[in-house]
Amino acid sequence: MAKPFVHPYIPNSVPEIKDAMLREIGANKIEDLFEDIPERIKLRKKLNLPKMFSEYQVRKTVTAILSKNKTIHDVPSFLGAGCWPRYVPAVVDEINGRSEFVTSYAGDAYCDLGRFQAMFELQSMLGELVGLDAVSWSMYDWPTVCGEAARMASRVTGRYEILVPKTISPERLSVMRNYCEGLVYVKLVGYDSKSGQLDLGDLKKKVSSKTAAVYIENPSYLGFIETQGEEISRIAHDHGALSIVGVEPTSLGVLTPPGEYGADIVIGDVQPLGIHLYYGGGLAGFVASRDEERLVGEMPSLLCTITTTEREGEYGFTWWTLPERLHYFSREKGKSFTGSSGVLWGISAAVYLALLGPRGIRELGEAIMKKSHYAMERLSEIKGVKVPIFDSAHFEEFTVSFDGTRKKVRQVNKALLRKGVQGGKDISKEFPELGKSALYCVTEVHTREDIDKLAKALKEAVR
């Protein structure tokens, strides 16, 4: 029997060392480490893999497989629903690729190379956008901060119910319920079938002394702009509840900041602010609140602040936090878990916002609205297609109904792909009351030619 090959520079490949490591942890063989995996799902046959390749051959083979994929750089994509195709200026990648930022995952002020200032600037600029004072360190994503905001509102008010619109993103609703299970009950509020706006009559029936907060999304998951924000906040406050608003931040270049129509807490994701689309990301949620002790004291994450240093006239940036409310200090008794976060994406967003400035954000928002409304106009010309479903103003996303055609959304999307276009998200199962419907997204990356190509391809796809 041939002896196993032992690599001279990899100590743990030596059989004796492997055996010693297993003995140390009380295992007899490697398979013992996987005994918790049910037998019924273990693979009992060899994988259909090619013969041993060199590193070069493996890379070449995998590259060939991956080349079959189509990305938003290959075909115009009109998918949104939480991750939007956006243009990322080259300077954003250049700065967040610097070594002092790439290694910004962890560390305190003593080893800071600019991360704290970048996050402080992000918090400051986001605060201006949403019209509030305190903004958290960047967290996982929008769905996560949905759950965090709900629990935060419950801690502030001492109540255990939160009202959310039925038009909420199903993904965010799922995560919110998961976060709140056993702590806060999530109750849905109806919406007007014609406009999509929150049904104020239903809200007034359901809001009570048990309500911790009323949550809305503006623009909504379905793309329309909620115009009743001030009235919704007033109803919440009249019952001692908080007002929470979820936002897509680039919309605030043209829409009123939530803080100006009564929001106590604002949440969202910075993905639209200079972050590329990746498989599952990149995302970074944020939580903002009024500068009130009862709110800031229940913030689910850390905050950055600026302070003086020992040198006169010199300033430094560091954490500003109440450690006893987090697991760092109180472990399992902590009010929230603060662990990994989207720091690098937060830095990207800070660079993006600083680059555009107030005027740039406004121009961006105006361009998106013009393009999305042009798309709605073109698609509404197609026989059997209704665009948008709701009679309301929209920002970058809008609903499309195919009830007037013989095709299902998945059939339409397959036909569009064959013509080099990626259609909208099929929401027929998410919102069955809307029939055969899809959610389309148009942002600054879509040209007039892209939209015209979509309209032509869609006209042919629904025949």
DRENKOLRO-840300 format. One line per field, with one value per residue (C-alpha): residue in three letters; x, y, z. Coordinates in nm, 4 decimals. Each point is the difference from the previous one (the first is absolute). Layout:
# DRENKOLRO-840300
res: c(ala	...)
px: c(X	...)
py: c(Y	...)
pz: c(Z	...)
//
This chain:
# DRENKOLRO-840300
res: c(met	ala	lys	pro	phe	val	his	pro	tyr	ile	pro	asn	ser	val	pro	glu	ile	lys	asp	ala	met	leu	arg	glu	ile	gly	ala	asn	lys	ile	glu	asp	leu	phe	glu	asp	ile	pro	glu	arg	ile	lys	leu	arg	lys	lys	leu	asn	leu	pro	lys	met	phe	ser	glu	tyr	gln	val	arg	lys	thr	val	thr	ala	ile	leu	ser	lys	asn	lys	thr	ile	his	asp	val	pro	ser	phe	leu	gly	ala	gly	cys	trp	pro	arg	tyr	val	pro	ala	val	val	asp	glu	ile	asn	gly	arg	ser	glu	phe	val	thr	ser	tyr	ala	gly	asp	ala	tyr	cys	asp	leu	gly	arg	phe	gln	ala	met	phe	glu	leu	gln	ser	met	leu	gly	glu	leu	val	gly	leu	asp	ala	val	ser	trp	ser	met	tyr	asp	trp	pro	thr	val	cys	gly	glu	ala	ala	arg	met	ala	ser	arg	val	thr	gly	arg	tyr	glu	ile	leu	val	pro	lys	thr	ile	ser	pro	glu	arg	leu	ser	val	met	arg	asn	tyr	cys	glu	gly	leu	val	tyr	val	lys	leu	val	gly	tyr	asp	ser	lys	ser	gly	gln	leu	asp	leu	gly	asp	leu	lys	lys	lys	val	ser	ser	lys	thr	ala	ala	val	tyr	ile	glu	asn	pro	ser	tyr	leu	gly	phe	ile	glu	thr	gln	gly	glu	glu	ile	ser	arg	ile	ala	his	asp	his	gly	ala	leu	ser	ile	val	gly	val	glu	pro	thr	ser	leu	gly	val	leu	thr	pro	pro	gly	glu	tyr	gly	ala	asp	ile	val	ile	gly	asp	val	gln	pro	leu	gly	ile	his	leu	tyr	tyr	gly	gly	gly	leu	ala	gly	phe	val	ala	ser	arg	asp	glu	glu	arg	leu	val	gly	glu	met	pro	ser	leu	leu	cys	thr	ile	thr	thr	thr	glu	arg	glu	gly	glu	tyr	gly	phe	thr	trp	trp	thr	leu	pro	glu	arg	leu	his	tyr	phe	ser	arg	glu	lys	gly	lys	ser	phe	thr	gly	ser	ser	gly	val	leu	trp	gly	ile	ser	ala	ala	val	tyr	leu	ala	leu	leu	gly	pro	arg	gly	ile	arg	glu	leu	gly	glu	ala	ile	met	lys	lys	ser	his	tyr	ala	met	glu	arg	leu	ser	glu	ile	lys	gly	val	lys	val	pro	ile	phe	asp	ser	ala	his	phe	glu	glu	phe	thr	val	ser	phe	asp	gly	thr	arg	lys	lys	val	arg	gln	val	asn	lys	ala	leu	leu	arg	lys	gly	val	gln	gly	gly	lys	asp	ile	ser	lys	glu	phe	pro	glu	leu	gly	lys	ser	ala	leu	tyr	cys	val	thr	glu	val	his	thr	arg	glu	asp	ile	asp	lys	leu	ala	lys	ala	leu	lys	glu	ala	val	arg)
px: c(0.0000	0.1410	0.0765	-0.2123	0.1754	0.1120	0.0590	0.3281	-0.1327	-0.3553	0.0348	-0.3656	0.0279	0.2147	-0.2196	0.1437	-0.0916	-0.3524	-0.0443	0.1285	-0.2439	-0.2911	0.0991	0.0212	-0.3639	-0.1196	-0.0645	0.1196	-0.0348	-0.0896	-0.3523	-0.0759	-0.0021	-0.3027	-0.2067	-0.2714	-0.0878	-0.2950	0.0974	-0.2864	0.1552	0.3600	0.1317	0.0941	0.1490	0.2981	-0.0416	0.0013	0.3244	0.2667	0.3398	0.2544	0.0732	0.2800	-0.0902	0.0153	-0.2358	-0.2475	-0.0045	-0.0479	-0.2862	-0.1824	0.0417	-0.1578	-0.2961	-0.0435	0.0175	-0.3438	-0.1493	-0.1504	0.0400	-0.1517	0.3053	-0.0982	-0.3740	-0.2131	-0.1613	-0.3236	0.0113	-0.0109	-0.2008	0.2760	0.3196	0.0079	0.2288	0.1934	0.2978	0.3062	0.2493	0.3584	0.1210	-0.2174	0.1788	0.3352	-0.0446	-0.1666	0.2712	0.2736	0.1757	-0.1029	-0.3667	0.0062	0.1216	-0.2686	-0.2021	0.0995	0.2168	-0.0338	0.1098	0.3585	0.0453	-0.2311	0.1242	-0.2993	-0.2869	-0.1580	0.0036	-0.1507	-0.2804	-0.0538	-0.0330	-0.2430	-0.2143	0.0023	-0.1012	-0.2686	-0.1329	-0.0375	-0.1760	-0.2567	-0.0454	0.1067	0.2955	0.1386	0.1012	0.1387	0.3143	-0.0841	-0.1649	-0.0881	-0.2839	-0.3473	-0.1901	0.2242	-0.0543	-0.3754	0.0137	0.2369	-0.2245	-0.3077	0.1737	0.1443	-0.3508	-0.1263	0.2757	-0.0645	-0.3776	-0.0299	-0.2549	-0.0041	-0.1765	0.1126	-0.2199	0.1383	-0.1615	-0.0964	0.2123	0.3189	0.2810	-0.0730	0.3690	0.0089	-0.3249	0.1416	0.3179	-0.1964	-0.2252	0.3006	0.1716	-0.3170	-0.1249	-0.1095	0.0706	-0.2021	-0.3124	-0.0009	-0.3463	-0.0753	-0.1964	-0.1932	0.0511	-0.2170	-0.0348	0.0032	0.2803	0.1989	0.0024	-0.0353	-0.3654	-0.0294	-0.3381	0.1502	0.2969	-0.2288	-0.1885	0.3145	0.2189	-0.0448	0.1683	0.1790	0.1690	0.3727	0.0419	-0.1484	0.2434	-0.0293	0.2337	0.0351	0.0358	-0.1851	0.1284	-0.2422	0.1528	-0.2688	0.0615	-0.1946	-0.1465	-0.1642	0.3174	-0.0835	-0.3515	0.1305	0.2572	-0.2697	-0.2266	0.2891	0.0971	-0.3610	0.0026	0.3415	0.1688	0.3106	0.0142	0.2546	0.0743	0.2072	0.1671	0.2069	0.2453	0.0418	-0.3723	0.0646	0.1586	-0.3568	-0.2234	-0.0569	0.2271	-0.2026	0.1200	-0.1946	-0.3306	0.0238	0.2148	0.1709	0.2103	0.1151	0.1596	0.1286	0.2921	0.2991	0.0315	-0.1196	0.2788	0.3000	-0.0115	0.0183	-0.2500	0.1419	-0.1549	-0.1910	0.1390	0.1694	-0.2296	0.0264	-0.3016	-0.0225	-0.2198	-0.0561	-0.1947	-0.0697	0.2635	-0.2068	0.1408	-0.2885	0.0677	0.3790	0.0245	-0.1755	0.1962	0.0827	0.3516	0.3053	0.0398	0.3046	0.0793	0.2581	0.1865	0.3013	0.3412	0.2948	0.1350	-0.1750	-0.1937	0.0213	-0.3045	-0.0446	-0.2756	-0.1083	-0.2924	-0.2865	-0.2069	-0.1705	0.1719	-0.2428	-0.2731	0.2084	0.1258	0.3590	-0.0776	-0.2995	0.0338	-0.3256	-0.1859	0.0899	-0.2899	0.1461	0.2778	0.2671	0.2408	0.1252	-0.1118	0.0220	0.2875	0.1666	-0.3332	-0.0617	0.3306	-0.1011	-0.3281	0.1838	0.2261	-0.3000	-0.2039	0.2979	0.0658	-0.3561	-0.0854	-0.3518	-0.0290	0.1188	-0.2478	-0.2821	0.1023	0.0292	-0.3497	-0.1457	0.1706	-0.1314	-0.3572	0.0112	0.1375	-0.2412	-0.2993	0.1175	0.0184	-0.3525	-0.1272	0.1614	-0.1173	-0.3554	-0.0257	0.0168	-0.3367	-0.1103	0.2610	-0.0944	0.2728	0.0039	-0.2620	-0.0390	-0.1196	0.2762	0.3313	0.2943	0.3734	0.2208	-0.2171	-0.3485	-0.2389	-0.1006	-0.3157	-0.0190	-0.3613	-0.1001	0.2266	0.0031	0.3517	0.1177	0.2816	0.2536	-0.0818	0.0447	0.3332	0.1324	-0.0992	0.1730	0.3215	0.0054	-0.0092	0.2852	-0.2028	-0.0512	-0.3559	-0.1484	-0.0527	-0.3001	-0.2172	-0.3079	0.0383	0.1085	-0.3076	-0.2614	-0.2613	0.1957	-0.0384	0.2768	0.2330	0.3672	0.2096	0.2243	0.2893	0.1548	0.2998	0.2669	0.1795	-0.2865	0.0288	-0.2809	0.1224	-0.0244	-0.3579	-0.0998	0.1564	-0.2055	-0.3198	0.0598	0.0965	-0.2949	-0.2454	0.1211	0.0137	-0.3693	-0.1353)
py: c(0.0000	0.3357	0.2450	0.3188	0.3073	0.2355	0.3569	0.1254	0.3506	-0.0756	-0.1505	-0.1039	-0.2369	-0.2371	-0.3014	-0.0119	0.3646	-0.0545	-0.2946	0.2046	0.2812	-0.2437	-0.1590	0.3442	0.0744	-0.3510	-0.1202	-0.3222	0.1019	0.3026	-0.1369	0.0355	0.3779	-0.0297	-0.2500	0.2621	-0.0005	-0.2393	-0.3128	0.0471	0.3142	-0.1229	-0.0709	-0.3665	0.0080	0.1664	0.3488	0.0245	0.1919	-0.0007	-0.1529	0.1932	0.3388	0.2448	0.3379	0.1522	-0.2628	0.0440	0.3766	-0.0391	-0.2478	0.2074	0.3167	-0.1768	-0.1028	0.3487	0.1583	-0.1487	0.2433	0.3276	0.3061	0.3469	0.1036	-0.2420	0.0679	0.2894	-0.1116	0.1419	-0.1942	0.1887	-0.0997	0.0685	-0.0113	0.2574	0.0346	0.3232	0.1775	0.0009	0.2798	-0.1232	0.2147	-0.2026	-0.3241	0.1755	0.1309	-0.2996	-0.2207	0.1809	-0.2223	0.2041	-0.0453	-0.3567	-0.1050	0.2022	-0.2995	0.0304	0.1951	0.2957	0.3624	-0.0927	-0.1727	0.2209	0.1104	0.2098	-0.2430	0.1877	0.3317	-0.1597	-0.1536	0.3279	0.1807	-0.2656	0.0342	0.3785	-0.0087	-0.2644	0.2114	0.2928	-0.2202	-0.1490	0.3138	-0.1556	0.0426	-0.3369	-0.2689	-0.3447	-0.1763	-0.1897	-0.3360	-0.3069	0.1088	0.1568	-0.3144	-0.0300	0.3595	-0.0520	-0.2497	0.2150	0.3083	-0.1968	-0.1283	0.3445	0.1520	-0.2682	0.0769	0.3751	-0.0228	-0.3145	-0.1309	-0.3181	0.0617	0.1605	0.0895	-0.0348	0.0415	-0.3054	0.1492	-0.0565	-0.1982	-0.3670	-0.0568	0.2860	-0.1187	-0.3512	0.1222	0.2426	-0.2804	-0.2231	0.2715	0.0756	-0.3515	-0.0293	0.3697	0.2168	-0.0909	0.1241	0.0984	0.0877	0.3077	0.0047	0.2298	0.1747	-0.2268	0.2908	0.2183	-0.2439	0.2584	-0.1245	-0.0393	0.2631	-0.1371	-0.3437	0.1595	0.1916	-0.3221	-0.1955	0.2572	-0.0102	0.0394	-0.3300	0.1409	0.0659	0.1440	0.0420	-0.0903	0.1090	-0.0137	0.3121	-0.0595	-0.3243	-0.3422	0.0204	0.3277	0.2580	0.3005	-0.0002	0.3520	-0.0378	-0.0144	0.2995	-0.1265	-0.3512	0.1428	0.2109	-0.3015	-0.1969	0.2834	0.0603	-0.3562	0.0276	-0.2071	0.0752	0.0668	-0.2071	0.0586	-0.2192	0.1816	-0.0521	0.2876	0.1300	0.0788	0.2697	0.2151	0.0762	-0.1127	0.1661	-0.1429	-0.2253	0.1988	0.2971	-0.1871	-0.1459	-0.3119	-0.0905	-0.2786	-0.0347	-0.3130	-0.1073	-0.1374	0.1803	-0.2420	0.2677	0.2304	-0.1188	-0.3733	-0.2577	-0.2808	-0.3291	-0.3404	0.0730	0.3517	0.2262	0.1362	0.2092	0.1081	0.3084	0.1251	0.3708	0.1662	0.3320	0.1159	-0.0954	-0.2047	-0.2484	-0.0732	0.0206	-0.2067	-0.2856	0.0175	-0.3564	0.0807	0.2114	0.3651	0.2099	0.3416	0.2757	0.1243	0.2080	-0.1563	0.0808	0.2260	0.3350	0.0542	-0.3660	-0.2253	-0.3725	-0.2460	-0.2900	-0.2080	0.1707	-0.2623	-0.1169	-0.3378	-0.1394	-0.0241	-0.2215	-0.3564	0.1305	0.0951	-0.2047	-0.3060	-0.1991	0.2791	0.2533	0.1780	-0.0701	-0.1971	0.2085	-0.2166	0.0084	0.3060	0.1552	0.2349	-0.0117	0.0633	0.2841	0.1542	-0.0404	0.1776	0.2828	0.0538	-0.0094	0.2531	0.2335	-0.0212	0.0856	0.2520	0.1462	0.1198	-0.3307	-0.2011	0.2254	-0.0322	-0.3778	-0.0255	0.2156	-0.2095	-0.3252	0.1291	0.1258	-0.3293	-0.2179	0.2050	-0.0177	-0.3782	-0.0122	0.2091	-0.2258	-0.3236	0.1305	0.0191	-0.3810	-0.1668	-0.2111	0.1477	0.2394	0.2292	0.0903	-0.1948	0.2749	0.3523	0.1738	0.1735	-0.2414	0.0378	-0.2671	-0.3109	-0.0733	-0.2902	-0.1509	-0.2085	-0.2691	-0.0949	0.1326	-0.2518	-0.3793	-0.0197	-0.0592	0.2142	-0.2832	-0.0609	0.3687	0.0104	-0.3029	0.1611	0.3240	-0.1836	-0.1564	0.3527	0.1201	0.1740	-0.0913	0.0812	0.0907	-0.2133	-0.2311	0.1026	-0.2034	-0.2262	0.2764	0.2096	-0.2347	0.2742	0.1837	-0.2914	-0.0756	0.2815	0.0926	0.2678	0.1938	0.2301	0.2883	0.1934	0.2349	-0.2850	-0.0552	0.1928	0.0988	-0.2765	-0.2561	0.1009	-0.0005	-0.3461	-0.1187	0.1414	-0.1650	-0.3351	0.0060	0.0765	-0.3108	-0.2121	0.0454	-0.0894)
pz: c(0.0000	-0.1054	0.2748	0.0023	-0.1336	0.2734	-0.1084	0.1511	0.0716	0.1241	0.3521	0.0352	-0.2947	0.2068	0.1002	0.3521	0.0593	-0.1342	0.2366	0.2932	-0.0767	-0.0148	0.3314	0.1609	-0.0821	0.0801	-0.3566	-0.1603	-0.3640	-0.2118	-0.0638	0.3729	-0.0461	-0.2296	0.1973	0.0642	-0.3700	-0.0616	-0.1909	-0.2469	-0.1459	-0.0166	-0.3481	-0.0290	-0.3469	-0.1568	-0.1401	-0.3771	-0.0138	-0.2706	0.0621	0.2000	-0.1590	0.0468	0.1506	-0.3487	-0.1433	0.2872	-0.0499	-0.3746	0.0470	0.2609	-0.2069	-0.2972	0.2146	0.1459	-0.3455	-0.0678	0.2516	-0.1164	0.2207	-0.0043	-0.2005	-0.2767	-0.0188	0.1293	0.3268	0.1365	0.3260	0.3299	0.3089	0.2534	-0.2075	-0.2752	-0.3046	0.0610	-0.1458	0.2256	-0.0783	-0.0403	0.2900	0.2414	-0.0873	0.0029	0.3537	0.1617	-0.1516	0.1934	0.2522	0.3037	-0.0933	-0.1296	0.3454	0.1794	0.1168	0.3650	0.2404	0.2322	-0.0124	0.0879	-0.3367	-0.2053	-0.3423	-0.1000	0.0422	0.2911	-0.1820	-0.3116	0.2060	0.1876	-0.3320	-0.1268	0.3112	-0.0392	-0.3673	0.0546	0.2859	-0.2396	-0.2552	0.2381	0.2117	0.3312	0.2347	0.1112	-0.2520	0.0789	-0.1124	-0.3197	0.0656	-0.2086	-0.2288	-0.0177	0.1088	0.3068	0.1094	-0.0483	0.2822	0.2042	-0.0345	0.1067	0.3134	0.0656	-0.0120	0.2381	0.2512	-0.0217	0.0462	0.2109	-0.2509	-0.2042	-0.3301	-0.3247	-0.2976	-0.3528	-0.3445	-0.2045	-0.2793	0.2026	-0.1620	0.0803	0.0742	0.2510	0.1562	0.0398	0.1710	0.2183	0.1198	0.0616	0.2057	0.1952	0.0648	0.3616	0.0602	-0.2373	-0.1973	-0.3612	-0.1287	-0.3637	-0.1107	-0.3275	-0.2956	-0.2568	-0.3036	-0.2445	0.1328	0.2153	0.2785	0.3576	0.1017	0.2745	0.1052	0.0622	0.1774	0.2365	0.0802	0.0811	0.1773	0.3777	0.3360	-0.0805	-0.3107	0.0315	-0.3502	-0.3445	-0.2790	-0.3636	-0.3010	-0.2102	-0.2906	0.0600	-0.0993	-0.2937	-0.1137	0.0703	0.2236	0.3267	0.0190	0.3414	0.2064	0.2194	0.0762	0.0754	0.2427	0.1680	0.0494	0.1507	0.2350	0.1095	0.1354	0.1645	-0.2712	-0.2037	-0.3737	-0.1956	-0.3684	-0.2315	-0.2902	-0.3120	0.0674	-0.3569	-0.0051	0.2607	-0.2683	-0.1114	0.2877	0.3383	0.2727	0.2359	0.3000	-0.1346	-0.0056	0.3478	-0.0209	0.3276	-0.1524	-0.3609	-0.1421	-0.3405	-0.1966	-0.1501	-0.2944	-0.2481	0.1199	-0.1997	0.0650	-0.2765	-0.0362	0.1189	0.0462	0.3197	0.0548	0.0634	0.2639	0.3154	0.2019	0.2183	0.2829	0.0666	0.2801	0.1625	0.2484	0.3017	0.2860	-0.0051	-0.3690	-0.0212	0.3189	-0.1786	-0.3259	-0.1097	-0.1169	0.0660	-0.0982	-0.0886	0.1372	-0.0293	0.3050	0.1021	0.0577	0.2254	-0.2746	-0.0072	-0.3226	-0.1015	-0.0123	0.0092	-0.0880	0.2125	0.1280	0.1732	0.1710	0.3154	0.0386	0.2558	-0.2656	-0.2306	0.0255	0.0247	0.3595	0.1124	-0.2219	-0.0194	0.1819	-0.2692	-0.1692	-0.3406	-0.1631	-0.1692	-0.1907	-0.3578	-0.1913	-0.3423	0.0824	-0.3412	-0.1721	0.2437	-0.1063	-0.3659	0.0719	0.1779	-0.3016	-0.2356	0.1990	0.0429	-0.3739	-0.1023	0.2683	0.0474	-0.3595	-0.1438	0.2084	-0.1175	-0.3653	0.0425	0.1456	-0.2768	-0.2697	0.1492	0.0170	-0.3592	-0.1303	0.1985	-0.1138	-0.3608	0.0386	0.1442	-0.2878	-0.2621	0.1597	0.0458	-0.3806	-0.0243	-0.0471	0.2961	0.2359	0.2806	0.1322	0.2825	0.1894	0.2600	-0.0717	0.1944	-0.0624	-0.0184	0.0497	-0.1625	0.0219	-0.1301	-0.0379	-0.3336	-0.0454	-0.2699	0.0734	-0.3418	-0.1733	-0.0259	0.1450	0.3548	0.1374	-0.0088	-0.3675	-0.0756	0.1837	-0.1889	-0.3305	0.1032	0.0879	-0.3451	-0.1382	0.2230	0.2705	0.3660	0.1047	0.3349	0.3094	-0.0086	0.2991	-0.0981	0.3046	0.2373	-0.0834	-0.1518	0.0172	-0.2735	-0.2427	-0.2490	0.1031	0.0038	0.1661	-0.2373	0.0894	-0.1949	0.1348	-0.1306	-0.1806	-0.2431	-0.3238	-0.2339	-0.2330	0.2842	0.0767	-0.3669	-0.0352	0.2976	-0.1468	-0.3365	0.1535	0.2399	-0.2816	-0.1815	0.3160	0.0885	-0.3464)
//
